[in-house]
Amino acid sequence: MEGKWQSLDGSAFEYWKLDNTSLEGLSFITSDSAGKPELQERLSIFKRGSKFIFEANPLKQSKTEFEIVASDPSFFRAENEKHDFPKWIMYKVSKTRDSMVARIGDETKSYDFVFVKSPVKE
């Protein structure tokens, strides 16, 4: 997951970087006509005791933790049944590592966010 990811329509970006003890992410959307990305939330994956946690910290909202309940080298699913929406979050990186799907949902609905790996502009 490390690197810069851009949605297929160019309206969203995620940047993921491996830190010493966690994987840190930033999520942006492009909402103005100039195409300037605006930070929407900070994301983090870290280990607490014997569990792995996915933490979403949206701007102007409380952070929410989701416990990672299933994973392999290219996939994870995190859940928090007490959260209003989403109750689960899933990320899946393609075998070629050039695309990724983030899916959020609950018992009644889900939304997919499809990203492609993009070179980081210096």
Secondary structure, 3 states (H helix, E strand, C coil): CCEEEEECCCCEEEEEEECCCEEEEEEEEECCCCCCEEEEEEEEEEEECCEEEEEEEECCCCCEEEEEEEEECCEEEEECCCCCCCCEEEEEECCCCCEEEEEEECCCCEEEEEEEEECCCC
